[in-house]
Amino acid sequence: KKELEKKYKDFKRDFPEGFIDRKRFSEMASEFLVKSHRNPEVIELLFNAFDIDRSGSIDFREFVLSFALCNSDKPEDKLRFCSRSLDIDNNGFLDKAEVSKAVSLLF
């Protein structure tokens, strides 16, 4: 509980508005993504994975949940996160066009 409270305080300090918008996320992503993946389309896919409710911003809950999935030891969690990033129409399924787009962007 204390760790979560600290993360919340840090989040509020770094994002006083209480959320991360696309612009700020893009700036952050450019710092940690490998150079070949620092393009707007890849960053948008990643943003979509964090923005669970597709509201156009990432709140603390979404940030913590997505970060936990990314760093989980369970392959199912990582796969869930990746699938969410690729599910452009947010219908819960990956269709051929979504997978093809991801493959072309990443490879």
ROVEXTOR-162401 format. One line per field, with one value per atom (N, C-alpha, C): residue number from 1; residue in three letters; chain; atom name; x, z, y. Coordinates in steps of 0.2 Angstrom, whole numbers, padded with zeros to 4 digits. Example, Ala and Ser with C-alpha at 12.3 -4.5 7.8 and 13.67 -1.06 7.14 Angstrom:
n = c(1, 1, 1, 2, 2, 2)
res = c(ALA, ALA, ALA, SER, SER, SER)
chain = c(A, A, A, A, A, A)
atom = c(N, CA, C, N, CA, C)
u = c(0066, 0062, 0066, 0064, 0068, 0064)
w = c(0039, 0039, 0039, 0035, 0036, 0039)
v = c(-0028, -0022, -0016, -0011, -0005, 0000)
! end
This chain:
n = c(1, 1, 1, 2, 2, 2, 3, 3, 3, 4, 4, 4, 5, 5, 5, 6, 6, 6, 7, 7, 7, 8, 8, 8, 9, 9, 9, 10, 10, 10, 11, 11, 11, 12, 12, 12, 13, 13, 13, 14, 14, 14, 15, 15, 15, 16, 16, 16, 17, 17, 17, 18, 18, 18, 19, 19, 19, 20, 20, 20, 21, 21, 21, 22, 22, 22, 23, 23, 23, 24, 24, 24, 25, 25, 25, 26, 26, 26, 27, 27, 27, 28, 28, 28, 29, 29, 29, 30, 30, 30, 31, 31, 31, 32, 32, 32, 33, 33, 33, 34, 34, 34, 35, 35, 35, 36, 36, 36, 37, 37, 37, 38, 38, 38, 39, 39, 39, 40, 40, 40, 41, 41, 41, 42, 42, 42, 43, 43, 43, 44, 44, 44, 45, 45, 45, 46, 46, 46, 47, 47, 47, 48, 48, 48, 49, 49, 49, 50, 50, 50, 51, 51, 51, 52, 52, 52, 53, 53, 53, 54, 54, 54, 55, 55, 55, 56, 56, 56, 57, 57, 57, 58, 58, 58, 59, 59, 59, 60, 60, 60, 61, 61, 61, 62, 62, 62, 63, 63, 63, 64, 64, 64, 65, 65, 65, 66, 66, 66, 67, 67, 67, 68, 68, 68, 69, 69, 69, 70, 70, 70, 71, 71, 71, 72, 72, 72, 73, 73, 73, 74, 74, 74, 75, 75, 75, 76, 76, 76, 77, 77, 77, 78, 78, 78, 79, 79, 79, 80, 80, 80, 81, 81, 81, 82, 82, 82, 83, 83, 83, 84, 84, 84, 85, 85, 85, 86, 86, 86, 87, 87, 87, 88, 88, 88, 89, 89, 89, 90, 90, 90, 91, 91, 91, 92, 92, 92, 93, 93, 93, 94, 94, 94, 95, 95, 95, 96, 96, 96, 97, 97, 97, 98, 98, 98, 99, 99, 99, 100, 100, 100, 101, 101, 101, 102, 102, 102, 103, 103, 103, 104, 104, 104, 105, 105, 105, 106, 106, 106, 107, 107, 107)
res = c(LYS, LYS, LYS, LYS, LYS, LYS, GLU, GLU, GLU, LEU, LEU, LEU, GLU, GLU, GLU, LYS, LYS, LYS, LYS, LYS, LYS, TYR, TYR, TYR, LYS, LYS, LYS, ASP, ASP, ASP, PHE, PHE, PHE, LYS, LYS, LYS, ARG, ARG, ARG, ASP, ASP, ASP, PHE, PHE, PHE, PRO, PRO, PRO, GLU, GLU, GLU, GLY, GLY, GLY, PHE, PHE, PHE, ILE, ILE, ILE, ASP, ASP, ASP, ARG, ARG, ARG, LYS, LYS, LYS, ARG, ARG, ARG, PHE, PHE, PHE, SER, SER, SER, GLU, GLU, GLU, MET, MET, MET, ALA, ALA, ALA, SER, SER, SER, GLU, GLU, GLU, PHE, PHE, PHE, LEU, LEU, LEU, VAL, VAL, VAL, LYS, LYS, LYS, SER, SER, SER, HIS, HIS, HIS, ARG, ARG, ARG, ASN, ASN, ASN, PRO, PRO, PRO, GLU, GLU, GLU, VAL, VAL, VAL, ILE, ILE, ILE, GLU, GLU, GLU, LEU, LEU, LEU, LEU, LEU, LEU, PHE, PHE, PHE, ASN, ASN, ASN, ALA, ALA, ALA, PHE, PHE, PHE, ASP, ASP, ASP, ILE, ILE, ILE, ASP, ASP, ASP, ARG, ARG, ARG, SER, SER, SER, GLY, GLY, GLY, SER, SER, SER, ILE, ILE, ILE, ASP, ASP, ASP, PHE, PHE, PHE, ARG, ARG, ARG, GLU, GLU, GLU, PHE, PHE, PHE, VAL, VAL, VAL, LEU, LEU, LEU, SER, SER, SER, PHE, PHE, PHE, ALA, ALA, ALA, LEU, LEU, LEU, CYS, CYS, CYS, ASN, ASN, ASN, SER, SER, SER, ASP, ASP, ASP, LYS, LYS, LYS, PRO, PRO, PRO, GLU, GLU, GLU, ASP, ASP, ASP, LYS, LYS, LYS, LEU, LEU, LEU, ARG, ARG, ARG, PHE, PHE, PHE, CYS, CYS, CYS, SER, SER, SER, ARG, ARG, ARG, SER, SER, SER, LEU, LEU, LEU, ASP, ASP, ASP, ILE, ILE, ILE, ASP, ASP, ASP, ASN, ASN, ASN, ASN, ASN, ASN, GLY, GLY, GLY, PHE, PHE, PHE, LEU, LEU, LEU, ASP, ASP, ASP, LYS, LYS, LYS, ALA, ALA, ALA, GLU, GLU, GLU, VAL, VAL, VAL, SER, SER, SER, LYS, LYS, LYS, ALA, ALA, ALA, VAL, VAL, VAL, SER, SER, SER, LEU, LEU, LEU, LEU, LEU, LEU, PHE, PHE, PHE)
chain = c(A, A, A, A, A, A, A, A, A, A, A, A, A, A, A, A, A, A, A, A, A, A, A, A, A, A, A, A, A, A, A, A, A, A, A, A, A, A, A, A, A, A, A, A, A, A, A, A, A, A, A, A, A, A, A, A, A, A, A, A, A, A, A, A, A, A, A, A, A, A, A, A, A, A, A, A, A, A, A, A, A, A, A, A, A, A, A, A, A, A, A, A, A, A, A, A, A, A, A, A, A, A, A, A, A, A, A, A, A, A, A, A, A, A, A, A, A, A, A, A, A, A, A, A, A, A, A, A, A, A, A, A, A, A, A, A, A, A, A, A, A, A, A, A, A, A, A, A, A, A, A, A, A, A, A, A, A, A, A, A, A, A, A, A, A, A, A, A, A, A, A, A, A, A, A, A, A, A, A, A, A, A, A, A, A, A, A, A, A, A, A, A, A, A, A, A, A, A, A, A, A, A, A, A, A, A, A, A, A, A, A, A, A, A, A, A, A, A, A, A, A, A, A, A, A, A, A, A, A, A, A, A, A, A, A, A, A, A, A, A, A, A, A, A, A, A, A, A, A, A, A, A, A, A, A, A, A, A, A, A, A, A, A, A, A, A, A, A, A, A, A, A, A, A, A, A, A, A, A, A, A, A, A, A, A, A, A, A, A, A, A, A, A, A, A, A, A, A, A, A, A, A, A, A, A, A, A, A, A, A, A, A, A, A, A, A, A, A, A, A, A)
atom = c(N, CA, C, N, CA, C, N, CA, C, N, CA, C, N, CA, C, N, CA, C, N, CA, C, N, CA, C, N, CA, C, N, CA, C, N, CA, C, N, CA, C, N, CA, C, N, CA, C, N, CA, C, N, CA, C, N, CA, C, N, CA, C, N, CA, C, N, CA, C, N, CA, C, N, CA, C, N, CA, C, N, CA, C, N, CA, C, N, CA, C, N, CA, C, N, CA, C, N, CA, C, N, CA, C, N, CA, C, N, CA, C, N, CA, C, N, CA, C, N, CA, C, N, CA, C, N, CA, C, N, CA, C, N, CA, C, N, CA, C, N, CA, C, N, CA, C, N, CA, C, N, CA, C, N, CA, C, N, CA, C, N, CA, C, N, CA, C, N, CA, C, N, CA, C, N, CA, C, N, CA, C, N, CA, C, N, CA, C, N, CA, C, N, CA, C, N, CA, C, N, CA, C, N, CA, C, N, CA, C, N, CA, C, N, CA, C, N, CA, C, N, CA, C, N, CA, C, N, CA, C, N, CA, C, N, CA, C, N, CA, C, N, CA, C, N, CA, C, N, CA, C, N, CA, C, N, CA, C, N, CA, C, N, CA, C, N, CA, C, N, CA, C, N, CA, C, N, CA, C, N, CA, C, N, CA, C, N, CA, C, N, CA, C, N, CA, C, N, CA, C, N, CA, C, N, CA, C, N, CA, C, N, CA, C, N, CA, C, N, CA, C, N, CA, C, N, CA, C, N, CA, C, N, CA, C, N, CA, C, N, CA, C, N, CA, C, N, CA, C, N, CA, C, N, CA, C, N, CA, C, N, CA, C, N, CA, C, N, CA, C, N, CA, C)
u = c(0004, 0000, 0004, 0010, 0014, 0017, 0019, 0023, 0018, 0012, 0007, 0005, 0005, 0004, 0010, 0016, 0022, 0022, 0020, 0019, 0014, 0008, 0003, 0006, 0009, 0012, 0017, 0021, 0026, 0022, 0017, 0013, 0010, 0007, 0004, 0009, 0015, 0021, 0023, 0023, 0026, 0020, 0014, 0008, 0003, 0004, -0001, -0008, -0009, -0016, -0020, -0016, -0019, -0019, -0016, -0016, -0010, -0009, -0004, -0007, -0006, -0009, -0005, -0007, -0003, 0004, 0004, 0010, 0015, 0013, 0018, 0020, 0015, 0017, 0022, 0021, 0026, 0033, 0033, 0040, 0043, 0039, 0042, 0044, 0040, 0042, 0048, 0049, 0055, 0061, 0061, 0066, 0068, 0063, 0065, 0064, 0061, 0060, 0067, 0068, 0074, 0073, 0078, 0078, 0073, 0073, 0069, 0062, 0060, 0053, 0050, 0054, 0052, 0049, 0043, 0039, 0032, 0028, 0022, 0017, 0017, 0013, 0014, 0021, 0022, 0020, 0022, 0020, 0013, 0009, 0002, -0001, 0002, 0000, 0002, 0007, 0009, 0005, 0003, -0002, -0008, -0011, -0017, -0017, -0011, -0011, -0011, -0009, -0009, -0016, -0019, -0025, -0031, -0032, -0037, -0044, -0046, -0053, -0053, -0048, -0047, -0051, -0049, -0052, -0047, -0041, -0037, -0031, -0032, -0027, -0026, -0020, -0019, -0019, -0023, -0024, -0019, -0019, -0015, -0016, -0023, -0025, -0022, -0023, -0021, -0014, -0010, -0003, 0000, -0003, 0000, -0002, -0008, -0010, -0006, -0005, -0002, 0006, 0009, 0016, 0016, 0012, 0012, 0012, 0007, 0007, 0014, 0017, 0023, 0028, 0028, 0034, 0032, 0027, 0025, 0029, 0030, 0034, 0029, 0023, 0018, 0018, 0019, 0019, 0012, 0007, 0000, -0002, 0001, 0001, 0004, 0010, 0013, 0010, 0007, 0003, -0003, -0007, -0013, -0011, -0005, -0003, -0002, 0002, 0004, -0003, -0007, -0013, -0017, -0018, -0021, -0018, -0012, -0008, -0010, -0011, -0012, -0019, -0024, -0031, -0033, -0032, -0033, -0041, -0045, -0052, -0055, -0051, -0053, -0059, -0060, -0065, -0063, -0057, -0055, -0052, -0052, -0049, -0044, -0039, -0034, -0036, -0037, -0039, -0032, -0033, -0027, -0024, -0028, -0025, -0021, -0024, -0020, -0014, -0014, -0007, -0002, -0005, -0001, 0002, -0002, 0001, 0007, 0005, 0011, 0017, 0016, 0022, 0026, 0023, 0026, 0029, 0026, 0029, 0035, 0035, 0040, 0046, 0045, 0050, 0051)
w = c(0000, 0000, 0000, 0004, 0004, -0002, -0006, -0012, -0017, -0017, -0022, -0020, -0014, -0012, -0014, -0014, -0016, -0024, -0027, -0035, -0036, -0033, -0034, -0033, -0027, -0026, -0032, -0034, -0039, -0046, -0047, -0053, -0053, -0047, -0046, -0047, -0044, -0045, -0052, -0056, -0063, -0067, -0066, -0070, -0066, -0064, -0059, -0062, -0068, -0071, -0069, -0067, -0065, -0071, -0077, -0083, -0087, -0092, -0097, -0103, -0107, -0113, -0119, -0125, -0130, -0132, -0131, -0132, -0127, -0121, -0116, -0116, -0118, -0118, -0124, -0130, -0135, -0133, -0129, -0127, -0123, -0118, -0114, -0118, -0123, -0127, -0131, -0133, -0137, -0133, -0126, -0122, -0121, -0121, -0119, -0125, -0131, -0136, -0140, -0143, -0148, -0154, -0156, -0162, -0167, -0169, -0175, -0174, -0167, -0165, -0163, -0164, -0162, -0168, -0170, -0175, -0172, -0175, -0172, -0172, -0177, -0177, -0172, -0170, -0165, -0158, -0157, -0151, -0150, -0155, -0155, -0153, -0155, -0153, -0146, -0144, -0137, -0132, -0134, -0131, -0130, -0135, -0135, -0130, -0129, -0124, -0117, -0116, -0109, -0108, -0113, -0113, -0113, -0108, -0108, -0110, -0107, -0109, -0115, -0119, -0125, -0124, -0118, -0117, -0120, -0123, -0125, -0120, -0114, -0109, -0105, -0101, -0097, -0089, -0086, -0079, -0074, -0068, -0064, -0064, -0063, -0063, -0070, -0075, -0082, -0082, -0080, -0080, -0076, -0070, -0065, -0068, -0070, -0073, -0079, -0083, -0089, -0088, -0083, -0081, -0078, -0074, -0071, -0076, -0081, -0087, -0090, -0092, -0096, -0092, -0085, -0081, -0078, -0079, -0076, -0079, -0074, -0076, -0080, -0080, -0084, -0091, -0095, -0103, -0105, -0101, -0103, -0102, -0097, -0095, -0101, -0103, -0108, -0115, -0116, -0122, -0122, -0116, -0115, -0117, -0114, -0115, -0123, -0126, -0133, -0137, -0136, -0139, -0139, -0133, -0132, -0136, -0137, -0141, -0148, -0151, -0158, -0160, -0155, -0156, -0158, -0164, -0165, -0165, -0167, -0166, -0159, -0155, -0148, -0147, -0152, -0152, -0148, -0145, -0141, -0145, -0152, -0156, -0161, -0163, -0168, -0175, -0179, -0186, -0190, -0196, -0201, -0202, -0203, -0205, -0199, -0193, -0187, -0186, -0187, -0186, -0192, -0198, -0203, -0202, -0200, -0198, -0193, -0188, -0183, -0185, -0189, -0192, -0196, -0201, -0205, -0201, -0196, -0192, -0188, -0185, -0181, -0184, -0190, -0194, -0200)
v = c(-0006, 0000, 0006, 0006, 0012, 0013, 0008, 0009, 0012, 0010, 0013, 0020, 0022, 0029, 0033, 0030, 0034, 0035, 0030, 0030, 0035, 0036, 0041, 0048, 0049, 0055, 0057, 0052, 0054, 0056, 0052, 0053, 0060, 0062, 0069, 0074, 0073, 0078, 0079, 0073, 0073, 0075, 0074, 0076, 0079, 0085, 0088, 0089, 0088, 0088, 0082, 0076, 0070, 0065, 0067, 0062, 0064, 0059, 0060, 0061, 0066, 0067, 0064, 0064, 0061, 0064, 0071, 0075, 0073, 0073, 0071, 0064, 0060, 0052, 0052, 0055, 0055, 0057, 0062, 0065, 0060, 0057, 0051, 0045, 0043, 0037, 0038, 0044, 0046, 0045, 0045, 0044, 0037, 0032, 0025, 0020, 0022, 0018, 0018, 0012, 0012, 0016, 0019, 0024, 0022, 0015, 0013, 0013, 0013, 0013, 0020, 0025, 0032, 0035, 0033, 0036, 0036, 0041, 0043, 0037, 0032, 0027, 0022, 0020, 0015, 0019, 0025, 0028, 0028, 0029, 0029, 0022, 0017, 0010, 0009, 0011, 0011, 0015, 0021, 0025, 0022, 0018, 0015, 0009, 0006, 0001, 0003, 0009, 0012, 0015, 0018, 0022, 0017, 0013, 0007, 0009, 0015, 0017, 0021, 0022, 0026, 0033, 0036, 0043, 0048, 0046, 0051, 0053, 0051, 0052, 0046, 0046, 0040, 0043, 0040, 0042, 0037, 0039, 0035, 0027, 0026, 0019, 0015, 0018, 0015, 0015, 0020, 0019, 0014, 0013, 0008, 0001, 0000, -0007, -0009, -0004, -0005, -0007, -0003, -0004, -0011, -0013, -0019, -0025, -0024, -0029, -0030, -0024, -0024, -0027, -0026, -0029, -0036, -0038, -0045, -0050, -0055, -0061, -0066, -0065, -0069, -0068, -0072, -0071, -0069, -0071, -0070, -0062, -0059, -0052, -0048, -0050, -0046, -0047, -0053, -0054, -0049, -0049, -0045, -0038, -0035, -0028, -0027, -0032, -0031, -0031, -0036, -0036, -0030, -0027, -0021, -0015, -0015, -0010, -0010, -0016, -0018, -0017, -0018, -0018, -0011, -0008, -0001, 0000, -0004, -0002, -0004, -0007, -0008, -0013, -0018, -0022, -0029, -0029, -0035, -0041, -0040, -0045, -0041, -0045, -0043, -0046, -0041, -0044, -0044, -0046, -0047, -0040, -0035, -0028, -0025, -0026, -0024, -0027, -0034, -0038, -0036, -0035, -0033, -0026, -0022, -0015, -0015, -0019, -0019, -0022, -0028, -0031, -0026, -0022, -0018, -0012, -0010, -0004, -0007, -0013, -0015, -0019, -0021, -0025, -0022)
! end
